[in-house]
Amino acid sequence: MFRRLLPIFIAFGMFGTACGSSNQLQIDGSAAEINPDACVAGTNREVTIYSGRTENLIEPVLEAFACATGISVQVRWGSSTQLALLIDEEGDRSPADIFLSRSPGPVGFLESKGLLGTINSDILNLVSNENRSTEGRWVGFSGRKRVLVYNIDLVSEAELPTSVFDLTEKKWRSKVAIPATNGSFVDWFTVFRDQYGTDIATKWLDDMVDNEARYYPNNRSIVEATGRGEIEMGLVNHYYNYQEVAVAGDDHRAKNHNLGDNDIGSLLIITAATVLDSSKNPDEANELLAYLLTAPVQSYFTNRTIPARGGHSTKCRVAITHRS
């Protein structure tokens, strides 16, 4: 559905039609925290985004960008996979200038199809080598780190494993939880397969099943179960435990454990941004990518993108840029 948020910012859904408008010249809420200044006058410049990032998480950033630059922003929301398939179907007829993906997989798919353009080098250089394409086709702009959450009353710090491969040992039989069908776990396992090969990744998963790993539907349920001592430990995204601590304090009996720095279990799952090779507005697209990597936006991603339980904000994402 088309929905005008500002005179210079328009969002539209997958199959929407136009409706509504506003004469608002200021922004508020999270967008105003990112850009506290008055909005500049609108221009005839525009950029179109296909966003696999959830609307409520990225929309304030796009509002702030539109306010700060006067560039009209149009967004098509959807899952990263669906939008990547749509871009492939549209080819060089796609109206999209930018694709924002929740995980690297859909971006890799588009790169293999030759549909991604080259991002300006000054933007690529804002992030470390491991968080950008060696060919300059994509750049990470935030991330979710995988960790092992554990119950501090049931597992001592000294006995914690150093690798995700250790979790298949007999000492951890029936003591590890995995969110096997959860999107973040699937994203992580996709990278696991890419780095180690399907045979090794599949064997690890089979060994986890043989070791009676316990299934939970999502990250939060694992963190909650670990906190109350229902399970010793589990594989989750880092920010869920912070949220539980923010609500329950010391009553929540779980902590995050970082596996080895080079271990796949400590993977940083990046959210990636690209400019399409068929973009009609490459300058505006690169301007938006640069904005995603500014200090105010990185601070927003780190502190505010996922509301904690009870309405508090917590450090939920990992900043990607070199700067603070």
PEVENRA-V173801 format. One record per pair of residues at least 24 apart in sequence whose C-alpha atoms are under 10 Angstrom apart, sorted by the first residue. I is the first residue (numbers start at 1). J is the second residue. D is the distance in whole Angstrom. If there is no record, write none. Layout:
BEGIN
I;J;D
I;J;D
END
This chain:
BEGIN
1;76;9
1;77;10
2;74;9
2;75;9
2;76;9
3;74;10
4;74;10
5;59;10
5;63;8
6;39;10
6;42;10
6;63;8
6;66;8
6;67;8
6;72;9
6;73;10
7;41;9
7;42;7
7;66;9
7;67;9
7;70;9
7;72;8
8;39;9
8;40;9
8;41;8
8;42;6
8;43;8
8;44;9
8;45;10
8;46;9
8;63;9
8;65;10
8;66;6
8;67;7
8;69;9
8;70;6
8;71;6
8;72;5
8;73;7
8;74;9
9;42;9
9;46;9
9;47;10
9;62;8
9;63;6
9;64;9
9;65;9
9;66;6
9;67;8
9;70;9
9;71;8
9;72;5
9;73;5
9;74;7
9;75;9
10;48;10
10;62;10
10;63;9
10;66;9
10;72;7
10;73;6
10;74;5
10;75;7
10;76;10
11;48;10
11;49;9
11;55;10
11;59;9
11;62;10
11;63;10
11;72;10
11;73;7
11;74;5
11;75;5
11;76;7
11;77;8
12;74;7
12;75;6
12;76;5
12;77;7
13;55;10
13;74;10
13;75;7
13;76;5
13;77;6
13;78;8
14;50;10
14;75;9
14;76;6
14;77;6
14;78;7
14;83;9
15;76;9
15;77;10
16;76;9
25;67;8
26;63;10
26;64;10
26;67;8
27;60;9
27;63;7
27;64;7
27;67;7
28;60;9
28;63;9
28;64;9
29;60;8
30;57;10
30;59;9
30;60;6
30;61;8
30;63;9
30;64;9
30;300;8
30;304;8
30;305;9
31;58;10
31;59;8
31;60;4
31;61;6
31;62;8
31;63;6
31;64;5
31;65;9
31;67;9
31;297;10
31;300;9
32;60;8
32;61;9
32;63;9
32;64;7
32;67;9
33;60;9
33;61;10
33;64;9
33;296;8
33;297;9
33;300;8
34;60;8
34;61;7
34;63;9
34;64;6
34;65;9
34;68;10
34;294;10
34;295;9
34;296;5
34;297;6
34;298;9
34;299;9
34;300;7
35;60;10
35;61;9
35;63;9
35;64;5
35;65;8
35;66;10
35;67;8
35;68;7
35;296;8
35;297;9
36;64;9
36;67;10
36;68;9
37;64;9
37;67;9
37;68;8
38;67;7
38;68;8
39;63;10
39;64;9
39;65;9
39;66;8
39;67;4
39;68;6
39;69;8
39;70;7
40;66;9
40;67;6
40;68;6
40;69;6
40;70;6
40;71;9
41;66;10
41;67;8
41;68;9
41;69;8
41;70;6
41;71;9
42;66;8
42;67;8
42;68;10
42;69;8
42;70;4
42;71;7
42;72;7
43;69;8
43;70;5
43;71;6
43;72;7
44;70;8
44;71;7
44;72;8
45;69;9
45;70;8
45;71;5
45;72;6
45;73;9
45;281;8
45;283;10
45;284;7
46;70;9
46;71;5
46;72;4
46;73;6
46;74;8
46;97;10
46;280;10
46;281;7
46;283;10
46;284;7
46;285;9
47;71;7
47;72;6
47;73;5
47;74;6
47;75;9
47;95;9
47;96;8
47;97;6
47;98;8
47;279;9
47;280;9
47;281;6
47;282;8
47;283;9
47;284;6
47;285;6
47;286;10
47;287;10
47;288;8
48;72;8
48;73;6
48;74;5
48;75;6
48;76;8
48;94;10
48;95;7
48;96;5
48;97;5
48;98;6
48;99;9
48;279;9
48;280;9
48;281;8
48;284;9
48;285;8
49;73;7
49;74;6
49;75;5
49;76;6
49;77;8
49;95;9
49;96;5
49;97;6
49;98;5
49;99;6
49;100;7
49;273;10
49;274;10
49;275;9
49;276;10
49;285;9
49;288;10
50;74;9
50;75;6
50;76;5
50;77;6
50;78;8
50;79;9
50;80;9
50;83;7
50;84;9
50;86;10
50;87;9
50;95;9
50;96;6
50;97;8
50;98;6
50;99;5
50;100;6
50;101;9
51;75;7
51;76;6
51;77;5
51;78;6
51;79;8
51;80;7
51;83;8
51;84;10
51;96;10
51;98;8
51;99;6
51;100;5
51;101;7
51;102;8
51;273;9
52;76;9
52;77;6
52;78;5
52;79;5
52;80;4
52;81;8
52;82;8
52;83;7
52;84;9
52;99;8
52;100;6
52;101;5
52;102;6
52;103;9
52;106;10
52;271;9
52;272;10
53;77;8
53;78;8
53;79;8
53;80;7
53;99;10
53;100;6
53;101;6
53;102;5
53;103;9
53;271;8
53;272;10
54;78;8
54;79;8
54;80;10
54;101;10
54;102;8
54;305;10
56;305;8
56;306;9
57;300;10
57;301;8
57;304;9
57;305;5
57;306;7
57;307;10
58;100;10
58;292;10
58;297;10
58;300;10
58;301;9
58;305;8
60;297;10
60;300;9
60;305;9
61;288;10
61;291;9
61;292;8
61;296;9
61;297;7
61;298;10
61;300;8
61;301;9
62;288;8
62;291;9
62;292;9
64;291;10
64;297;9
65;287;9
65;288;7
65;291;7
65;292;9
65;297;10
66;288;9
68;291;10
69;284;10
69;287;9
69;288;9
69;291;10
71;284;8
71;287;10
71;288;9
72;284;10
73;284;10
73;288;10
75;99;10
79;106;10
80;104;9
80;105;9
80;106;6
80;107;9
81;105;8
81;106;6
81;107;9
81;109;9
82;106;9
84;108;10
84;109;8
84;110;7
85;109;9
85;110;8
87;115;8
87;276;9
88;113;8
88;114;10
88;115;8
91;115;7
91;276;10
91;277;9
91;278;8
92;276;9
92;277;8
92;278;5
92;279;8
93;278;7
93;279;9
94;276;9
94;277;10
94;278;7
94;279;8
94;280;10
95;276;10
95;278;8
95;279;7
95;280;8
95;281;10
96;275;9
96;276;7
96;277;10
96;278;8
96;279;6
96;280;8
96;281;9
96;285;10
97;274;8
97;275;6
97;276;6
97;277;8
97;278;7
97;279;4
97;280;7
97;281;6
97;282;7
97;283;10
97;284;9
97;285;6
97;286;9
98;273;7
98;274;6
98;275;5
98;276;6
98;277;9
98;278;10
98;279;8
98;281;9
98;282;9
98;284;10
98;285;6
98;286;9
98;288;9
98;289;9
99;138;9
99;272;8
99;273;6
99;274;5
99;275;7
99;276;7
99;285;10
100;138;10
100;139;10
100;140;10
100;141;9
100;271;7
100;272;6
100;273;5
100;274;7
100;275;9
100;289;10
101;140;9
101;270;9
101;271;6
101;272;5
101;273;6
101;274;8
102;142;9
102;143;9
102;144;10
102;183;10
102;184;9
102;187;9
102;269;9
102;270;7
102;271;5
102;272;7
102;273;9
103;140;9
103;143;9
103;144;10
103;183;10
103;184;9
103;186;10
103;187;6
103;188;9
103;190;10
103;191;10
103;269;6
103;270;6
103;271;5
103;272;6
103;273;10
104;138;9
104;139;10
104;140;9
104;187;8
104;188;10
104;190;9
104;191;8
104;269;8
104;270;7
104;271;7
104;272;6
104;273;9
105;187;8
105;188;10
105;190;7
105;191;8
105;194;10
105;272;10
106;272;9
107;137;9
107;138;8
107;271;10
107;272;7
107;273;8
107;274;8
108;133;10
108;137;9
108;138;9
110;137;10
110;274;10
110;276;9
111;135;10
111;137;7
111;138;9
111;274;10
111;276;10
111;277;10
114;276;9
114;277;8
115;274;10
115;275;9
115;276;6
115;277;5
115;278;7
115;279;10
116;274;7
116;275;6
116;276;4
116;277;5
116;278;8
116;279;9
117;274;7
117;275;5
117;276;5
117;277;4
117;278;7
117;279;8
117;282;9
118;274;8
118;275;7
118;276;8
118;277;7
118;282;10
118;286;10
119;273;9
119;274;7
119;275;6
119;276;9
119;277;10
119;282;9
119;283;10
119;285;9
119;286;7
119;289;9
119;290;10
120;275;10
120;282;10
120;283;9
120;286;7
120;287;10
120;289;9
120;290;9
122;286;10
122;290;9
123;286;8
123;287;9
123;289;7
123;290;6
123;291;9
123;292;10
123;293;8
124;289;9
124;290;9
124;293;10
124;321;10
125;321;9
125;322;9
126;290;9
126;293;7
126;294;9
126;320;9
126;321;6
126;322;6
126;323;8
127;293;8
127;319;10
127;320;6
127;321;5
127;322;6
127;323;9
128;320;8
128;321;7
128;322;7
131;268;9
131;269;10
131;270;7
131;271;9
131;272;9
131;320;7
131;321;9
132;270;10
132;272;8
132;273;9
132;320;10
133;272;10
133;274;10
136;274;9
136;275;10
137;272;10
137;273;9
137;274;6
137;275;7
137;276;9
137;277;9
138;271;10
138;272;6
138;273;6
138;274;5
138;275;7
138;276;10
138;289;10
139;270;9
139;271;8
139;272;5
139;273;5
139;274;7
139;275;10
139;289;8
139;293;10
139;320;9
140;269;9
140;270;6
140;271;6
140;272;4
140;273;6
140;274;9
140;289;10
140;292;9
140;293;9
140;319;10
140;320;7
140;321;9
141;270;7
141;271;6
141;272;6
141;273;7
141;289;8
141;290;10
141;291;10
141;292;6
141;293;6
141;294;10
141;297;9
141;298;8
141;301;9
141;318;9
141;319;7
141;320;6
141;321;7
142;268;9
142;269;8
142;270;6
142;271;5
142;272;8
142;273;10
142;292;9
142;293;9
142;297;10
142;298;7
142;301;7
142;302;8
142;317;7
142;318;6
142;319;6
142;320;5
142;321;9
143;237;10
143;267;10
143;268;6
143;269;5
143;270;4
143;271;6
143;272;9
143;301;9
143;302;9
143;316;9
143;317;6
143;318;5
143;319;7
143;320;7
144;184;9
144;188;10
144;236;10
144;237;6
144;238;7
144;239;8
144;266;10
144;267;8
144;268;6
144;269;5
144;270;6
144;271;8
144;302;10
144;316;8
144;317;6
144;318;6
144;319;9
145;184;10
145;188;10
145;236;8
145;237;6
145;238;6
145;239;8
145;258;9
145;265;9
145;266;6
145;267;6
145;268;4
145;269;6
145;270;8
145;316;10
145;317;8
145;318;7
146;184;9
146;185;9
146;188;8
146;235;7
146;236;6
146;237;5
146;238;6
146;239;9
146;256;10
146;257;10
146;258;8
146;259;9
146;264;9
146;265;6
146;266;5
146;267;6
146;268;6
146;269;8
147;234;8
147;235;6
147;236;6
147;237;6
147;238;6
147;239;9
147;241;10
147;255;10
147;256;6
147;257;6
147;258;5
147;259;7
147;264;10
147;265;7
147;266;6
147;267;8
147;268;9
148;176;9
148;177;10
148;223;10
148;233;7
148;234;6
148;235;5
148;236;6
148;237;8
148;238;8
148;255;8
148;256;6
148;257;5
148;258;6
148;259;7
148;265;8
148;266;8
149;176;10
149;177;10
149;219;10
149;222;8
149;223;7
149;226;7
149;227;9
149;232;8
149;233;5
149;234;5
149;235;6
149;236;7
149;237;9
149;238;8
149;240;9
149;241;7
149;254;7
149;255;6
149;256;4
149;257;6
149;258;9
150;175;10
150;176;9
150;222;10
150;223;8
150;225;10
150;226;6
150;227;8
150;229;9
150;231;8
150;232;6
150;233;4
150;234;7
150;235;9
150;241;10
150;253;8
150;254;5
150;255;6
150;256;6
150;257;7
151;223;9
151;225;9
151;226;5
151;227;6
151;228;8
151;229;6
151;230;9
151;231;8
151;232;5
151;233;6
151;234;9
151;252;9
151;253;6
151;254;4
151;255;7
151;256;9
152;226;9
152;227;8
152;229;9
152;232;9
152;233;9
152;252;10
152;253;6
152;254;6
152;255;7
152;256;10
153;227;9
153;228;10
153;229;8
153;232;9
153;253;7
153;254;8
154;226;9
154;229;7
154;230;10
154;231;9
154;232;6
154;233;9
154;253;9
154;254;10
155;232;7
155;233;8
155;254;10
157;255;10
157;257;9
160;233;10
160;257;8
160;258;10
160;259;9
161;257;9
161;258;9
161;259;7
161;260;9
162;257;9
162;258;8
162;259;5
162;260;5
162;261;9
162;263;8
162;265;9
162;266;10
163;258;9
163;259;6
163;260;6
163;261;9
163;262;9
163;263;6
163;264;8
163;265;7
163;266;9
164;204;9
164;235;9
164;259;7
164;260;9
164;263;7
164;264;7
164;265;5
164;266;8
165;204;7
165;205;10
165;207;9
165;208;9
165;263;9
165;264;9
165;265;8
166;204;10
167;204;9
167;207;9
167;208;7
167;211;8
167;213;9
167;233;10
167;234;10
168;204;7
168;205;9
168;206;9
168;207;6
168;208;5
168;209;9
168;210;8
168;211;6
168;212;9
168;213;9
169;207;9
169;208;9
169;211;7
170;210;10
170;211;7
170;212;10
171;211;9
172;208;10
172;211;8
172;212;9
172;213;8
172;232;9
172;233;9
173;208;9
173;209;10
173;210;9
173;211;5
173;212;6
173;213;7
173;214;9
174;208;9
174;209;9
174;210;9
174;211;6
174;212;5
174;213;5
174;214;6
174;231;8
174;232;9
174;233;10
175;211;9
175;212;8
175;213;7
175;214;7
175;230;9
175;231;6
175;232;5
175;233;6
175;234;8
176;208;9
176;211;9
176;212;8
176;213;5
176;214;6
176;215;9
176;222;9
176;226;10
176;231;7
176;232;6
176;233;5
176;234;5
176;235;8
177;208;10
177;212;9
177;213;6
177;214;5
177;215;6
177;216;7
177;217;10
177;218;10
177;219;9
177;221;10
177;222;7
177;223;9
177;225;9
177;226;9
177;231;7
177;232;8
177;233;6
177;234;4
177;235;6
177;236;9
178;208;9
178;209;10
178;213;7
178;214;6
178;215;5
178;216;6
178;217;8
178;218;8
178;219;8
178;222;8
178;233;9
178;234;6
178;235;6
178;236;8
179;214;9
179;215;6
179;216;5
179;217;5
179;218;5
179;219;6
179;220;9
179;221;9
179;222;8
179;234;8
179;235;7
179;236;8
180;205;9
180;214;9
180;215;7
180;216;7
180;217;7
180;218;8
180;219;10
180;235;10
181;215;9
181;216;9
181;217;7
181;218;8
182;216;9
182;217;7
182;218;5
182;219;8
182;236;10
183;218;8
183;219;10
184;218;9
184;219;8
184;236;8
184;237;8
184;269;8
185;218;9
185;219;9
185;235;8
185;236;8
185;237;9
187;269;8
187;270;10
188;237;10
188;264;9
188;265;8
188;266;10
188;267;7
188;268;9
188;269;7
189;264;9
189;265;10
191;264;9
191;267;9
191;269;9
192;264;7
192;265;9
192;267;9
195;264;9
196;264;9
220;244;9
223;252;9
223;253;10
223;254;8
223;255;9
223;256;10
224;252;8
224;253;9
224;254;9
225;253;10
225;254;9
226;252;9
226;253;7
226;254;6
226;255;9
227;251;8
227;252;5
227;253;5
227;254;5
227;255;8
228;252;7
228;253;7
228;254;8
229;253;8
229;254;9
233;257;10
235;265;8
235;266;10
236;265;10
237;266;10
237;267;10
237;268;9
237;269;9
237;316;9
237;317;9
238;266;10
238;268;10
238;315;9
238;316;7
238;317;8
238;318;9
239;302;10
239;306;9
239;308;9
239;314;8
239;315;7
239;316;5
239;317;7
239;318;9
240;306;9
240;308;8
240;309;9
240;314;9
240;315;10
240;316;8
241;308;10
241;316;10
242;308;8
242;309;10
242;313;10
242;314;7
242;315;7
242;316;8
243;306;9
243;307;8
243;308;5
243;309;6
243;310;9
243;311;10
243;312;8
243;313;8
243;314;6
243;315;8
243;316;8
244;308;8
244;309;7
244;310;9
244;314;10
245;308;10
245;309;10
245;314;10
246;308;8
246;309;8
246;310;8
246;311;10
246;312;7
246;313;8
246;314;7
247;308;8
247;309;6
247;310;6
247;311;9
247;312;8
248;309;10
248;310;10
268;318;8
268;320;10
269;318;10
270;317;10
270;318;9
270;319;10
270;320;8
271;320;10
292;320;10
292;321;10
293;319;9
293;320;8
293;321;6
293;322;9
293;323;9
294;321;8
294;323;8
294;324;10
295;319;9
295;321;8
295;322;10
295;323;7
295;324;7
296;324;10
298;323;9
298;324;8
299;324;8
END
